[in-house]
Amino acid sequence: MNSSKIFRNTWALQQLPIGMQLMSIEWRFLICSDGKTPIAEIQKRLGIAPEEGEAILRHLCSAGLLTETSLTLEDFARATVDRAQPTKEAQTLPEYLASAESNGNSRAGAAAIPAPALSPEKTEKAIPQFSPLQKPTQSPMPMSLQAVIQFILNQNSSDPTAGHFATYQVFMGIGTPLLKRNGITSLRFQEDRIITDPELQSAIIESLQKVLKVTCTPEMLSPAAAAAHKN
């Protein structure tokens, strides 16, 4: 694993499944992955060996919690402020960034942070062009497990037993590994579970429509829908 690579959280912390569990060092690694700090610096900050850091990174990436990214030009430029050396001659922005990066990488133990690509083409005002940070896909609307179950029961309000059977039919139509990955091992729970995994959300809606033969939208299964039912 290249220690200069940079990762960001795939989901905001408040969007993570309530029942998700990680080791303390994994939570710390996840929180430090801010989309600006290279892996080498995170490992140094947490006091872990590269081998351990790589194992943690693989686990978090395979769980869909971290996504590899790259610095924006602005973030990279800010990171050079403390390591750039004074020069006697004026420099263009690409020249300044190259010299600052070279000086930073020459320091003992410094991680080589890749600079955003600068286009060789010049504009009228000589503003450098660069490859912008790839925008993450829009986060899906959170889904409430309580709202899902209540939606099923509402379709069979005159026959509670049929509603319970339909609930099990819906969840039997969803892959067990997908449910376990999101911390759902039972339909008996004290507090609501918020589902943010797009794959599981799609699987639930598909199974709902197949079993109940009704149209269902994400809004019908949102935490707001669950709260409205309580009221």
C-alpha positions as CSV (number, residue, x, y, z in Angstrom):
1,M,0.0,0.0,0.0
2,N,1.4,3.4,-1.0
3,S,1.7,5.3,2.3
4,S,1.1,8.6,0.5
5,K,-2.4,7.7,-0.5
6,I,-5.3,9.7,1.0
7,F,-8.7,8.4,2.1
8,R,-11.9,10.0,3.2
9,N,-15.0,8.8,5.1
10,T,-17.5,7.4,2.7
11,W,-20.3,8.3,5.1
12,A,-20.7,11.1,7.6
13,L,-20.4,9.8,11.1
14,Q,-24.1,10.5,11.9
15,Q,-25.1,8.3,8.9
16,L,-23.3,5.2,10.1
17,P,-25.5,2.3,11.2
18,I,-26.3,2.5,14.9
19,G,-25.4,-1.1,15.5
20,M,-22.0,-1.0,13.6
21,Q,-19.1,-2.1,15.8
22,L,-15.3,-1.5,15.2
23,M,-12.2,-1.9,17.3
24,S,-11.0,1.3,19.1
25,I,-8.0,1.6,16.8
26,E,-10.3,1.2,13.7
27,W,-12.6,4.0,15.0
28,R,-9.5,6.2,15.5
29,F,-8.2,5.4,12.0
30,L,-11.6,6.2,10.5
31,I,-11.9,9.5,12.3
32,C,-8.4,10.5,11.2
33,S,-9.1,9.8,7.5
34,D,-10.2,13.4,6.7
35,G,-9.5,13.3,2.9
36,K,-6.3,15.5,3.5
37,T,-3.9,13.4,5.6
38,P,-1.8,10.6,3.9
39,I,-1.8,7.1,5.4
40,A,1.8,7.5,6.6
41,E,0.9,10.5,8.8
42,I,-2.2,8.7,10.3
43,Q,-0.1,5.7,11.1
44,K,2.5,7.9,12.8
45,R,-0.1,9.8,14.7
46,L,-1.7,6.6,16.0
47,G,1.6,5.0,16.7
48,I,1.0,1.8,14.6
49,A,3.2,-0.1,12.3
50,P,2.7,0.1,8.5
51,E,1.6,-3.6,8.4
52,E,-1.1,-2.9,11.1
53,G,-2.2,0.3,9.3
54,E,-2.6,-1.6,6.0
55,A,-4.7,-4.3,7.6
56,I,-7.0,-1.7,9.2
57,L,-7.2,0.2,6.0
58,R,-8.2,-2.9,4.0
59,H,-10.9,-3.8,6.6
60,L,-12.4,-0.3,6.5
61,C,-12.3,-0.1,2.7
62,S,-13.8,-3.6,2.3
63,A,-16.6,-2.5,4.7
64,G,-17.3,0.5,2.4
65,L,-16.3,3.0,5.2
66,L,-13.3,4.6,3.5
67,T,-12.9,5.8,-0.1
68,E,-9.6,6.7,-1.8
69,T,-9.5,10.3,-2.8
70,S,-7.0,13.1,-3.8
71,L,-6.3,16.6,-2.5
72,T,-7.8,19.6,-4.1
73,L,-5.3,22.2,-5.4
74,E,-6.2,24.5,-2.5
75,D,-5.7,21.8,0.2
76,F,-2.3,20.8,-1.3
77,A,-1.2,24.4,-1.6
78,R,-2.0,25.0,2.1
79,A,-0.1,22.0,3.1
80,T,3.1,23.4,1.5
81,V,3.1,26.6,3.6
82,D,5.1,25.2,6.4
83,R,7.7,23.4,4.3
84,A,8.3,25.7,1.4
85,Q,11.8,27.4,1.5
86,P,12.3,31.1,0.6
87,T,13.6,31.8,-2.9
88,K,15.4,34.8,-4.4
89,E,13.4,34.6,-7.7
90,A,9.7,34.9,-8.4
91,Q,7.9,31.6,-9.3
92,T,4.8,30.6,-11.1
93,L,2.3,28.5,-9.0
94,P,3.3,25.2,-10.6
95,E,7.0,26.0,-9.9
96,Y,6.3,27.0,-6.3
97,L,4.3,23.8,-5.7
98,A,7.0,21.6,-7.3
99,S,9.8,23.1,-5.2
100,A,7.7,23.0,-2.0
101,E,6.8,19.4,-2.6
102,S,10.4,18.5,-3.3
103,N,11.6,20.1,-0.1
104,G,8.9,18.4,1.9
105,N,9.6,15.0,0.5
106,S,13.3,15.4,1.3
107,R,12.7,15.6,5.0
108,A,13.4,12.4,7.0
109,G,10.2,10.3,7.4
110,A,8.1,12.7,5.3
111,A,5.3,11.2,3.2
112,A,5.3,12.1,-0.4
113,I,1.9,13.7,-1.0
114,P,1.0,13.7,-4.7
115,A,0.1,17.1,-6.0
116,P,-3.0,17.6,-8.1
117,A,-2.2,17.5,-11.8
118,L,-1.7,20.9,-13.5
119,S,-2.5,21.4,-17.1
120,P,0.3,22.6,-19.4
121,E,-2.2,24.8,-21.2
122,K,-2.2,28.5,-20.2
123,T,-5.3,30.7,-20.0
124,E,-5.3,34.4,-20.7
125,K,-4.7,35.2,-17.0
126,A,-2.3,32.3,-16.6
127,I,-4.5,30.5,-14.0
128,P,-3.3,26.8,-13.7
129,Q,-5.9,24.2,-14.5
130,F,-6.0,21.0,-12.4
131,S,-8.0,17.9,-12.0
132,P,-10.6,18.7,-9.3
133,L,-11.5,16.3,-6.5
134,Q,-14.0,13.8,-7.7
135,K,-17.3,14.6,-6.1
136,P,-18.8,11.8,-4.0
137,T,-22.1,10.4,-5.1
138,Q,-25.0,12.0,-3.2
139,S,-25.8,10.2,0.0
140,P,-29.0,8.2,-0.1
141,M,-32.0,9.1,2.1
142,P,-31.6,7.3,5.5
143,M,-34.1,4.4,5.9
144,S,-35.7,3.4,9.1
145,L,-36.0,-0.3,9.9
146,Q,-39.0,0.5,12.1
147,A,-40.7,2.3,9.2
148,V,-40.0,-0.7,7.0
149,I,-41.7,-3.2,9.4
150,Q,-44.6,-0.8,10.0
151,F,-45.1,-0.3,6.3
152,I,-45.4,-4.1,5.9
153,L,-47.8,-4.4,8.9
154,N,-50.0,-1.6,7.5
155,Q,-50.6,-3.5,4.3
156,N,-52.1,-6.3,6.4
157,S,-53.7,-4.2,9.1
158,S,-56.8,-6.4,9.3
159,D,-54.7,-9.6,9.8
160,P,-51.7,-9.1,12.2
161,T,-50.6,-12.7,11.7
162,A,-50.4,-12.2,7.9
163,G,-48.4,-9.0,8.5
164,H,-45.8,-10.9,10.6
165,F,-45.5,-13.6,8.0
166,A,-45.1,-11.0,5.3
167,T,-42.4,-9.3,7.3
168,Y,-40.4,-12.5,7.4
169,Q,-41.0,-13.1,3.7
170,V,-39.6,-9.7,2.9
171,F,-36.4,-10.1,4.9
172,M,-35.9,-13.8,3.7
173,G,-35.8,-12.3,0.2
174,I,-32.7,-10.3,1.2
175,G,-29.2,-11.9,1.3
176,T,-28.1,-12.8,4.8
177,P,-24.5,-11.4,4.3
178,L,-26.0,-8.1,3.3
179,L,-28.1,-7.9,6.4
180,K,-25.3,-9.0,8.7
181,R,-22.9,-6.4,7.1
182,N,-25.3,-3.8,8.3
183,G,-25.7,-5.2,11.8
184,I,-29.1,-6.7,11.3
185,T,-29.2,-10.2,12.8
186,S,-32.7,-10.1,14.2
187,L,-36.0,-8.3,13.7
188,R,-36.4,-7.9,17.4
189,F,-34.8,-4.7,18.5
190,Q,-35.4,-2.1,21.3
191,E,-34.4,1.0,19.3
192,D,-34.8,1.9,15.6
193,R,-32.1,1.0,13.2
194,I,-31.1,3.6,10.5
195,I,-30.1,2.0,7.2
196,T,-27.7,4.0,5.0
197,D,-26.3,1.3,2.8
198,P,-27.6,1.9,-0.7
199,E,-27.3,-1.8,-1.6
200,L,-29.4,-2.8,1.4
201,Q,-31.9,-0.1,0.8
202,S,-32.5,-1.2,-2.8
203,A,-32.8,-4.8,-1.7
204,I,-35.4,-4.0,0.9
205,I,-37.5,-1.9,-1.6
206,E,-37.3,-4.6,-4.2
207,S,-38.3,-7.4,-1.8
208,L,-41.1,-5.2,-0.4
209,Q,-42.6,-4.6,-3.8
210,K,-42.2,-8.3,-4.8
211,V,-43.9,-9.7,-1.7
212,L,-46.5,-7.0,-1.1
213,K,-47.2,-6.2,-4.8
214,V,-47.3,-2.5,-4.0
215,T,-45.2,0.5,-5.0
216,C,-42.9,1.8,-2.3
217,T,-40.6,4.9,-2.2
218,P,-37.7,5.7,0.1
219,E,-39.8,8.6,1.6
220,M,-42.3,6.0,2.9
221,L,-39.5,4.2,4.8
222,S,-37.7,7.2,6.2
223,P,-37.1,8.0,9.9
224,A,-39.7,10.8,9.5
225,A,-42.3,8.2,8.4
226,A,-41.5,6.2,11.5
227,A,-41.8,9.2,13.7
228,A,-45.1,10.2,12.1
229,H,-46.5,6.7,12.9
230,K,-45.6,7.1,16.6
231,N,-47.5,10.4,16.7
